[in-house]
Amino acid sequence: MRIDHWFAAIVTNIADPLGAGRVQVRCYEYHELDDANRIPDERLPWATPMLPITSASSSGVGTSATGLMVGSWVFGFFRDEDLQDPVVIATIPGATNLSGGGADVPGDASAFSVGASFASATNTSQYVGDAPIANTANTTAFGDKAMPGAAGGIVGPPAPATVYTKTLENKSNFVTNGANMAGLNSEFRQRCENMAAEYTQITGKRMTVTGKRSAYRTYDEQVQIYNTARKGYAATPGTSNHGFGFALDVNSADVNKAAQLGLLAKHRLFRPMLSSKLYEPWHIEPIGLDRNYLAQYRGRKESGKFTGDQLGIALPT
């Protein structure tokens, strides 16, 4: 199991209905801390506390996972890609202020940064950082640990209330630097354009695509990049998501700001290599892409030869 998503969180509930010692947590960067537009406490995920090796934690044998209280600050990680199955491994000393639903960050917030820098505890966006708060499917991915949605499913980011768009055939909300935006998957491009337009509306600035080969990329273009990049730092020709039209590289400062504003998650976008060894904070892909389905085409090295639209690979709308 590879662990990519770490968090600091505040405990909101210790009354585990299963009696297993779990606690509900509001994770800093993933779930907003103050009252404005936040997920209700009852819909937060249940976290499993990690116990020392002196506890068998099997067949009813082991120590009790007690000690945490409402308002405790904890540190842990998600053991699933949908960010629904948190594990708490330690507590963090600090004061709490639960009146009005707010919470004080213990000590210096920057000391607890776990990847992207922490946003302000008073930020009013419901989506802070890149990671989607949950899978949008109305299914229970982790049984009782899933957060109940409208139909017993899992809570996910809502569709944007307002669509910000221009005529995509000949214009873009980005400074494109000559990138082939028209080759992108149509739904993915629409999400990116909507995000860029809202970003401009908020900041007064346009987001910038990093270069000419930073949107859709042909097979030959990927060959050129592969031959000039350091070993392991470029996808094998025919396998890049750029060649299927499901990736876009945007100026890192612009993307970091968009993440802090909650625009990536709002428009169902994320940065898959934010926590990887390659660390590409500029690389954006769509949430909801069926990677298992796409793998068959990647195995035949068809990236850059056929776009996702041409192959009939669709994103959930």
C-alpha positions in Angstrom: 0.0 0.0 0.0 1.4 3.3 -1.0 0.5 6.3 1.2 0.2 9.6 -0.7 -2.5 11.5 1.2 -1.6 12.7 4.8 -3.6 15.0 6.9 -4.0 16.9 10.1 -7.5 16.9 11.5 -9.8 17.8 14.3 -12.0 15.1 16.0 -15.7 15.9 15.7 -17.3 12.8 17.1 -16.1 9.8 19.3 -19.4 7.9 19.6 -18.6 5.2 17.1 -21.9 3.3 16.2 -19.9 0.1 15.7 -18.2 0.4 19.1 -14.8 0.0 17.4 -13.1 3.1 18.7 -13.3 5.0 15.5 -13.7 8.8 15.4 -15.1 11.2 12.9 -12.5 13.7 11.6 -12.5 17.0 9.8 -9.3 17.0 7.8 -7.4 20.2 7.3 -7.1 21.0 3.5 -9.7 18.3 2.6 -12.7 19.5 4.7 -13.3 23.1 5.5 -13.0 24.1 9.2 -15.4 27.0 9.6 -19.1 27.3 9.2 -19.3 28.7 5.7 -20.3 26.0 3.1 -18.7 23.2 5.1 -19.7 19.5 5.0 -22.0 18.7 8.0 -20.2 16.9 10.8 -22.4 13.8 10.4 -21.2 13.3 6.9 -17.5 13.3 7.7 -15.6 10.0 7.4 -14.9 7.7 10.3 -11.2 7.3 11.0 -9.6 4.1 12.4 -7.0 4.7 15.2 -3.7 2.9 14.7 -2.6 1.0 17.8 0.9 0.0 19.0 2.3 -3.5 18.3 1.6 -4.3 22.0 -2.0 -4.6 20.9 -3.0 -7.7 18.9 -6.0 -5.8 17.3 -7.4 -9.2 16.1 -10.2 -11.6 17.2 -11.3 -9.2 19.9 -7.9 -9.2 21.5 -6.1 -5.9 22.1 -6.2 -2.6 23.9 -9.1 -0.1 23.7 -8.6 2.8 21.3 -9.6 5.4 23.8 -8.2 8.8 24.8 -9.3 11.0 21.9 -12.0 13.6 22.7 -14.0 15.9 20.5 -11.7 18.8 19.7 -8.5 16.7 19.7 -6.1 17.4 16.9 -4.8 14.3 15.2 -2.4 13.3 12.4 -2.9 10.5 9.9 -3.3 9.3 6.3 -5.9 8.1 3.9 -5.4 4.4 2.9 -7.6 4.7 -0.2 -7.5 6.8 -3.3 -11.1 8.1 -2.8 -10.1 9.7 0.6 -12.9 7.9 2.5 -10.8 5.6 4.7 -8.7 7.7 7.1 -6.3 6.2 9.7 -5.3 8.3 12.8 -1.7 7.6 14.0 -1.0 10.4 16.5 -2.3 13.4 18.4 -1.0 16.9 18.0 -0.8 19.1 21.1 -2.8 22.3 20.8 -5.8 24.3 21.9 -9.2 24.1 20.3 -12.0 26.5 19.9 -15.2 24.7 19.0 -17.6 27.6 19.6 -19.3 28.5 16.4 -17.8 25.5 14.7 -14.4 27.0 14.3 -11.1 25.5 15.2 -7.6 26.8 16.1 -4.7 25.2 14.3 -2.2 23.9 16.9 1.1 25.8 16.8 2.4 26.9 13.4 0.2 25.5 10.7 3.1 25.4 8.2 4.9 22.9 10.5 2.1 20.4 9.7 2.2 20.8 5.9 1.8 17.4 4.2 2.4 18.0 0.6 0.7 21.2 -0.6 0.9 24.1 1.8 -2.0 24.4 4.3 -4.6 27.0 3.5 -5.9 29.5 6.0 -8.2 28.0 8.7 -10.6 30.9 7.9 -10.8 30.1 4.2 -14.5 29.9 3.3 -14.2 27.5 0.4 -15.6 24.0 0.9 -12.9 22.5 -1.2 -9.3 23.3 -0.2 -6.5 21.6 -2.0 -6.7 19.3 -5.0 -8.1 16.1 -3.7 -11.8 15.4 -4.2 -13.5 15.2 -0.9 -15.1 11.9 -2.0 -16.0 9.7 -4.9 -19.1 11.0 -6.7 -20.6 7.6 -7.3 -23.7 6.7 -5.3 -22.2 3.5 -4.0 -20.7 2.5 -0.7 -17.0 2.0 -1.4 -16.0 1.2 2.2 -19.2 -0.1 3.8 -20.0 1.7 7.0 -17.0 4.0 6.6 -18.5 5.7 3.6 -20.1 9.1 4.1 -23.9 8.9 3.4 -25.0 10.8 0.4 -28.4 11.7 -0.9 -29.1 8.0 -1.8 -26.9 6.4 0.8 -23.8 6.9 -1.4 -20.7 9.0 -1.0 -20.6 12.7 -0.8 -18.8 14.4 -3.7 -18.2 17.9 -5.1 -21.3 19.4 -6.6 -21.5 20.5 -10.2 -20.6 24.1 -10.7 -23.5 26.4 -10.1 -22.4 28.7 -12.9 -20.9 27.8 -16.2 -18.1 30.1 -17.3 -17.3 29.6 -21.0 -16.4 31.1 -24.3 -16.7 29.6 -27.7 -14.2 26.8 -27.4 -13.7 26.3 -31.2 -11.6 29.5 -31.6 -11.0 31.0 -28.2 -9.8 29.9 -24.8 -9.9 31.2 -21.3 -6.2 30.3 -20.9 -3.1 31.9 -22.3 -2.4 28.9 -24.5 1.1 29.6 -25.8 0.2 27.7 -28.9 -0.9 24.5 -27.1 -3.3 22.2 -29.0 -6.4 22.7 -26.8 -8.7 21.5 -29.5 -7.2 18.0 -29.2 -8.3 17.6 -25.6 -11.2 15.4 -24.6 -14.2 17.7 -25.0 -15.6 17.2 -21.4 -12.1 17.6 -19.9 -11.5 20.7 -21.8 -14.9 22.2 -20.8 -14.0 21.6 -17.1 -10.6 23.3 -17.6 -12.1 26.2 -19.4 -14.8 26.7 -16.8 -12.1 26.6 -14.1 -9.9 29.1 -15.9 -12.8 31.5 -16.5 -13.8 31.5 -12.9 -10.2 32.0 -11.9 -10.0 35.1 -14.0 -13.3 36.4 -12.6 -11.9 36.0 -9.0 -8.3 37.1 -9.5 -8.4 39.3 -12.6 -5.7 37.2 -14.2 -5.7 34.5 -16.9 -4.2 31.0 -16.3 -1.3 30.1 -18.5 -0.6 26.8 -20.3 3.1 26.1 -19.8 4.0 25.5 -23.5 3.2 24.4 -27.0 3.2 20.7 -26.1 1.3 21.0 -22.8 -2.2 20.1 -23.9 -2.9 17.4 -26.5 0.3 15.9 -27.7 1.0 13.8 -30.8 2.9 10.5 -30.8 5.9 12.2 -32.5 5.9 15.1 -30.0 5.9 12.5 -27.1 8.9 10.8 -28.8 10.8 14.1 -28.8 10.1 14.7 -25.2 10.9 11.1 -24.2 14.3 11.3 -26.0 15.3 14.5 -24.3 14.0 14.0 -20.8 15.8 12.4 -17.9 15.2 8.7 -17.7 11.9 8.0 -15.9 10.7 11.6 -16.2 8.6 11.2 -19.4 5.9 8.7 -20.4 6.8 6.1 -22.9 5.6 7.2 -26.4 2.1 5.9 -27.0 1.1 5.9 -23.3 0.9 9.5 -22.2 -2.5 10.9 -21.1 -1.6 14.0 -23.1 -1.9 11.9 -26.2 -5.4 10.8 -25.2 -6.4 14.3 -24.5 -6.8 13.8 -20.8 -4.0 16.0 -19.4 -3.1 19.7 -19.4 0.0 21.4 -18.0 -0.6 24.8 -16.5 1.7 27.3 -14.8 2.3 26.0 -11.2 1.6 29.3 -9.5 -1.7 29.5 -11.3 -2.7 26.0 -10.4 -1.6 26.4 -6.7 -3.8 29.5 -6.5 -6.7 27.7 -8.2 -6.3 24.9 -5.6 -6.3 27.3 -2.7 -9.5 28.8 -4.1 -11.1 25.4 -4.3 -11.5 25.6 -8.1 -9.8 22.3 -9.0 -12.1 20.1 -6.9 -15.2 22.3 -7.8 -14.6 21.6 -11.5 -13.7 17.9 -10.9 -10.0 18.3 -11.7 -6.9 17.1 -9.7 -3.2 16.8 -9.9 -2.2 13.0 -9.8 1.5 13.7 -9.6 1.4 16.2 -6.8 2.5 13.5 -4.3 4.4 11.2 -6.6 8.2 11.0 -6.9 8.1 12.9 -10.2 6.2 15.8 -8.5 4.6 17.7 -11.3 2.4 20.4 -9.6 1.5 21.8 -13.1 -0.1 18.6 -14.4 -3.9 18.5 -14.3 -6.2 15.5 -15.2 -9.9 14.9 -14.8 -11.6 13.2 -11.8 -13.6 10.2 -13.0 -11.4 9.0 -15.8 -11.7 5.2 -16.1 -8.0 4.3 -16.0 -8.6 0.6 -16.2 -10.5 1.0 -19.4 -7.8 3.4 -20.8 -5.0 0.9 -20.0 -6.0 -1.3 -22.9 -5.2 1.5 -25.3 -2.1 2.5 -23.4 -0.9 -1.1 -23.7 -1.2 -0.8 -27.5 0.6 2.5 -27.3 -2.2 4.4 -29.1 -1.7 7.7 -27.2 -0.9 10.5 -29.7 -2.4 8.5 -32.5 -6.0 8.5 -31.3 -7.7 10.9 -28.9 -10.0 9.8 -26.1 -12.9 11.2 -28.1 -12.0 9.2 -31.1 -11.7 6.0 -29.0 -15.0 6.7 -27.4 -13.6 7.2 -23.9 -16.1 9.4 -22.0 -16.0 11.1 -18.7 -19.0 11.1 -16.3 -20.7 14.5 -16.6 
